[in-house]
Amino acid sequence: MKIYAPAAISAVLLLAACSSDEAVQPEDQNQEAVAAEDNTEETTQEETDVPEETEDVEEADPEEQEEAPEETIETLYEINEANWSVTPISDAPENVVLLTIDDAPDQHAVEMAQKLHEADAPAIFFVNGHFLDTPEEEEMLKEIHELGFPIGNHTYSHPNLRDLTEEEQREEIISLSDRVEEIIGERPKFFRAPFGANTDFSEALVKEEGMVLMNWTYGYDWEADYQNAEALTDIMVNTEYLSSGANLLMHDRTWTNEAILGIVEGLRAKDFTMVDPKTIKGYLE
């Protein structure tokens, strides 16, 4: 706090030495120097206090600036439950497809998410509870979510809901949503039943939970003929079922991981755009 005192004292002494009109006695000179030093300390303290207050304000401002602006999302599409396609609302682009990955995060979901993220290709990752049993699996889910991909509910243990009682169906769906929320801090916004086998009860429960009910238009990666990257890429891009709004089903599988970028490139070569799931009606509700 006394860093300016020597300069102040020197200034007083210099003025005293240079003054020919007023002779200052050594004792008076010392008193003036001390007084100057005291005044300097007070001034320095006052000057220092002000920056400290300013620093507090300045420290708060960067924190506010570092907060990411809220993402602006507009609802552009809705799911047509007659055929599970993505339908544009108003004048949203029509030549789109929706990418979805089921049975995550098993072995390849994180790598698939990384590839899709780098390719700027949005998708939904539908997860199962039996793939969220370990801390490592929890971190996998967190990474997928942090890359910006919405998480969907695919039931806890992947049963056929039609074989379960209503209470068992509730447990399969709600317990997984609870588990996902525990890990990433938010509940799933989409639901897809294993095997596409919904029930009246599951459909009502899903809507009660605020999730968007979803099945698919086409998918092939569980069929033996398409369990290699080349064949899977070809069929996903050239199938007769590819049309505007198609809802594409894929899984966390080795061959699908190897094919995923080729599928995205092939779809884009046909002028299809990947729908951002966050723009689907129900996501923001």
C-alpha positions as CSV (number, residue, x, y, z in Angstrom):
1,M,0.0,0.0,0.0
2,K,3.1,2.3,0.4
3,I,4.5,1.9,-3.1
4,Y,3.9,5.6,-3.9
5,A,5.2,7.0,-0.6
6,P,8.9,7.3,-1.6
7,A,7.9,9.3,-4.7
8,A,5.8,11.6,-2.5
9,I,8.5,12.1,0.0
10,S,11.1,12.9,-2.7
11,A,8.7,15.4,-4.2
12,V,8.3,17.2,-0.8
13,L,12.0,17.2,-0.2
14,L,12.7,18.5,-3.7
15,L,10.2,21.3,-3.3
16,A,11.7,22.2,0.0
17,A,15.2,22.2,-1.3
18,C,14.3,24.3,-4.3
19,S,12.3,26.9,-2.4
20,S,14.4,30.1,-1.7
21,D,11.5,32.1,-0.2
22,E,10.7,29.8,2.7
23,A,13.4,28.2,4.8
24,V,12.1,24.9,6.3
25,Q,13.8,23.7,9.4
26,P,14.8,20.0,9.5
27,E,12.1,19.2,12.1
28,D,9.4,21.0,10.1
29,Q,10.7,19.2,7.0
30,N,10.4,15.8,8.7
31,Q,6.9,16.7,9.9
32,E,5.9,17.7,6.4
33,A,7.4,14.5,5.0
34,V,5.5,12.4,7.5
35,A,2.3,14.3,6.8
36,A,2.8,13.8,3.1
37,E,3.5,10.2,3.6
38,D,0.3,9.8,5.7
39,N,-1.7,11.7,3.1
40,T,-0.2,9.5,0.4
41,E,-1.1,6.4,2.4
42,E,-4.7,7.6,2.7
43,T,-4.9,8.6,-1.0
44,T,-3.3,5.4,-2.0
45,Q,-5.7,3.4,0.2
46,E,-8.6,5.3,-1.4
47,E,-7.3,4.8,-4.9
48,T,-6.7,1.1,-4.1
49,D,-10.2,0.6,-2.7
50,V,-11.8,1.9,-5.9
51,P,-10.1,-0.6,-8.2
52,E,-10.9,-3.4,-5.8
53,E,-14.6,-2.6,-6.1
54,T,-14.1,-2.3,-9.9
55,E,-12.3,-5.6,-9.9
56,D,-15.3,-7.3,-8.3
57,V,-17.6,-5.9,-11.0
58,E,-15.1,-6.9,-13.7
59,E,-14.8,-10.4,-12.3
60,A,-18.6,-10.8,-12.5
61,D,-18.9,-9.5,-16.1
62,P,-16.7,-12.1,-17.7
63,E,-18.6,-14.8,-16.0
64,E,-21.8,-13.4,-17.5
65,Q,-20.1,-13.2,-20.9
66,E,-18.9,-16.8,-20.7
67,E,-22.5,-18.0,-20.3
68,A,-23.5,-19.5,-23.6
69,P,-26.5,-17.7,-25.1
70,E,-29.7,-19.8,-25.1
71,E,-30.1,-21.8,-28.2
72,T,-33.0,-20.6,-30.3
73,I,-35.0,-23.6,-31.5
74,E,-38.0,-23.4,-33.8
75,T,-40.5,-26.2,-34.2
76,L,-40.5,-27.2,-37.9
77,Y,-41.6,-30.8,-38.0
78,E,-43.9,-33.3,-36.4
79,I,-44.1,-37.1,-36.4
80,N,-46.9,-38.5,-38.6
81,E,-48.1,-41.5,-36.5
82,A,-49.8,-43.0,-39.6
83,N,-46.4,-43.9,-41.1
84,W,-43.9,-42.5,-38.6
85,S,-42.4,-40.1,-41.1
86,V,-41.3,-36.6,-40.4
87,T,-43.8,-34.1,-41.7
88,P,-42.9,-30.4,-42.2
89,I,-45.0,-27.8,-40.5
90,S,-45.8,-24.8,-42.7
91,D,-43.0,-24.1,-45.1
92,A,-40.2,-26.1,-43.6
93,P,-38.0,-28.0,-46.1
94,E,-39.6,-31.3,-47.2
95,N,-36.6,-33.2,-48.6
96,V,-35.4,-34.4,-45.2
97,V,-34.7,-37.6,-43.3
98,L,-34.4,-38.4,-39.6
99,L,-31.4,-40.5,-38.3
100,T,-32.0,-42.6,-35.2
101,I,-29.7,-45.0,-33.4
102,D,-31.1,-47.7,-31.1
103,D,-29.6,-49.9,-28.4
104,A,-27.1,-47.3,-27.2
105,P,-24.6,-47.0,-25.6
106,D,-23.4,-50.5,-26.2
107,Q,-20.0,-50.6,-28.0
108,H,-20.0,-48.1,-30.8
109,A,-22.5,-45.4,-29.9
110,V,-19.9,-42.8,-28.8
111,E,-17.8,-43.3,-31.9
112,M,-20.9,-43.0,-34.1
113,A,-21.9,-39.8,-32.2
114,Q,-18.4,-38.4,-32.8
115,K,-18.6,-39.2,-36.5
116,L,-22.0,-37.7,-36.9
117,H,-21.0,-34.6,-34.9
118,E,-18.0,-34.0,-37.2
119,A,-20.3,-34.5,-40.2
120,D,-22.8,-32.1,-38.8
121,A,-25.5,-34.8,-39.0
122,P,-28.1,-34.6,-36.2
123,A,-29.6,-37.8,-34.8
124,I,-31.5,-39.3,-31.9
125,F,-29.8,-41.9,-29.7
126,F,-32.3,-44.3,-28.1
127,V,-30.8,-45.9,-25.0
128,N,-31.5,-49.0,-22.9
129,G,-31.0,-49.2,-19.1
130,H,-28.9,-52.3,-19.2
131,F,-26.3,-50.3,-21.1
132,L,-26.1,-47.8,-18.3
133,D,-25.0,-50.1,-15.4
134,T,-21.4,-48.9,-15.0
135,P,-19.6,-45.6,-14.5
136,E,-18.0,-46.1,-17.9
137,E,-21.4,-46.5,-19.5
138,E,-22.6,-43.4,-17.7
139,E,-19.7,-41.4,-19.1
140,M,-20.5,-42.7,-22.6
141,L,-24.1,-41.4,-22.3
142,K,-22.8,-38.1,-21.1
143,E,-20.4,-37.7,-24.0
144,I,-23.2,-38.5,-26.5
145,H,-25.4,-35.9,-24.9
146,E,-22.7,-33.3,-24.6
147,L,-22.0,-33.7,-28.4
148,G,-25.6,-32.3,-28.8
149,F,-27.6,-35.4,-29.5
150,P,-31.0,-35.8,-27.9
151,I,-31.5,-39.0,-25.9
152,G,-34.5,-41.3,-26.5
153,N,-36.1,-43.9,-24.2
154,H,-35.9,-47.5,-25.6
155,T,-37.0,-49.1,-22.3
156,Y,-34.8,-50.4,-19.6
157,S,-34.2,-54.0,-20.6
158,H,-35.6,-54.1,-24.2
159,P,-38.6,-56.4,-23.7
160,N,-41.7,-56.7,-26.0
161,L,-44.1,-54.5,-24.1
162,R,-47.0,-56.6,-25.3
163,D,-45.8,-59.4,-23.2
164,L,-45.8,-57.3,-20.0
165,T,-48.4,-56.2,-17.5
166,E,-49.2,-52.5,-17.4
167,E,-47.2,-52.1,-14.2
168,E,-44.2,-53.9,-15.8
169,Q,-44.5,-51.6,-18.8
170,R,-44.5,-48.6,-16.5
171,E,-41.4,-49.8,-14.8
172,E,-39.6,-50.4,-18.0
173,I,-40.3,-46.9,-19.3
174,I,-40.2,-44.7,-16.1
175,S,-37.2,-46.4,-14.6
176,L,-35.2,-45.7,-17.7
177,S,-36.3,-42.0,-17.8
178,D,-35.3,-41.7,-14.2
179,R,-31.9,-43.3,-14.9
180,V,-31.2,-41.0,-17.8
181,E,-32.1,-37.9,-15.8
182,E,-29.9,-39.1,-13.0
183,I,-26.9,-39.2,-15.5
184,I,-27.4,-36.2,-17.8
185,G,-29.8,-34.0,-15.8
186,E,-32.8,-34.3,-18.2
187,R,-35.4,-36.8,-19.1
188,P,-35.7,-38.3,-22.6
189,K,-37.9,-36.5,-25.1
190,F,-38.5,-39.3,-27.5
191,F,-39.7,-42.9,-27.0
192,R,-39.4,-45.9,-29.3
193,A,-40.7,-49.3,-28.2
194,P,-38.5,-52.4,-28.8
195,F,-39.6,-54.2,-31.9
196,G,-42.0,-51.3,-32.6
197,A,-44.4,-53.1,-30.3
198,N,-46.5,-50.4,-28.5
199,T,-49.6,-51.0,-26.4
200,D,-52.5,-48.7,-25.7
201,F,-51.1,-48.3,-22.2
202,S,-47.5,-47.6,-23.3
203,E,-48.7,-45.0,-25.8
204,A,-50.8,-43.2,-23.1
205,L,-47.9,-43.3,-20.6
206,V,-45.4,-41.9,-23.1
207,K,-47.7,-39.0,-23.8
208,E,-48.3,-38.5,-20.1
209,E,-44.5,-38.3,-19.7
210,G,-44.2,-35.7,-22.4
211,M,-42.3,-37.9,-24.8
212,V,-42.8,-38.0,-28.6
213,L,-43.9,-41.5,-29.7
214,M,-41.9,-42.9,-32.6
215,N,-41.3,-46.0,-34.7
216,W,-39.5,-45.9,-38.1
217,T,-39.9,-46.0,-41.8
218,Y,-37.1,-48.5,-42.6
219,G,-34.0,-50.1,-41.3
220,Y,-31.8,-53.1,-42.3
221,D,-28.8,-53.5,-40.0
222,W,-30.3,-56.5,-38.1
223,E,-30.7,-58.5,-41.2
224,A,-27.9,-61.0,-42.1
225,D,-27.6,-59.8,-45.7
226,Y,-26.7,-56.2,-44.5
227,Q,-24.3,-56.9,-41.7
228,N,-21.4,-55.4,-43.5
229,A,-20.7,-51.7,-44.2
230,E,-20.9,-51.8,-48.0
231,A,-24.2,-53.7,-48.3
232,L,-25.7,-51.6,-45.5
233,T,-24.7,-48.3,-47.0
234,D,-26.1,-49.3,-50.4
235,I,-29.5,-50.4,-49.1
236,M,-29.9,-47.4,-46.7
237,V,-29.3,-45.0,-49.5
238,N,-30.9,-46.8,-52.4
239,T,-33.9,-48.5,-50.9
240,E,-37.3,-48.0,-52.4
241,Y,-38.5,-46.8,-49.0
242,L,-36.3,-43.7,-49.0
243,S,-38.5,-40.7,-49.5
244,S,-39.0,-37.2,-48.0
245,G,-39.5,-37.4,-44.3
246,A,-38.2,-41.0,-44.0
247,N,-37.4,-42.1,-40.4
248,L,-34.2,-44.2,-40.6
249,L,-33.6,-46.9,-38.0
250,M,-30.1,-48.0,-37.2
251,H,-28.4,-49.7,-34.2
252,D,-25.2,-49.6,-32.2
253,R,-23.5,-52.3,-34.3
254,T,-20.0,-52.7,-35.7
255,W,-21.1,-52.7,-39.4
256,T,-23.4,-49.7,-38.8
257,N,-20.6,-47.8,-37.2
258,E,-18.5,-48.5,-40.3
259,A,-21.2,-47.5,-42.6
260,I,-22.6,-44.4,-40.9
261,L,-20.6,-41.7,-42.7
262,G,-21.2,-43.4,-46.1
263,I,-24.9,-43.4,-45.4
264,V,-24.8,-39.7,-44.5
265,E,-22.8,-38.9,-47.6
266,G,-25.1,-41.0,-49.8
267,L,-28.2,-39.3,-48.5
268,R,-26.7,-35.8,-49.0
269,A,-25.7,-36.8,-52.6
270,K,-29.4,-37.3,-53.2
271,D,-30.1,-33.8,-51.7
272,F,-31.6,-35.0,-48.4
273,T,-31.0,-33.0,-45.3
274,M,-30.9,-34.5,-41.8
275,V,-33.6,-33.2,-39.5
276,D,-32.5,-31.7,-36.2
277,P,-34.6,-33.7,-33.7
278,K,-34.8,-30.6,-31.5
279,T,-37.1,-29.1,-34.2
280,I,-39.7,-31.9,-34.0
281,K,-42.9,-30.9,-32.3
282,G,-43.0,-32.1,-28.7
283,Y,-39.3,-31.6,-28.0
284,L,-39.8,-28.2,-26.6
285,E,-42.9,-29.0,-24.7
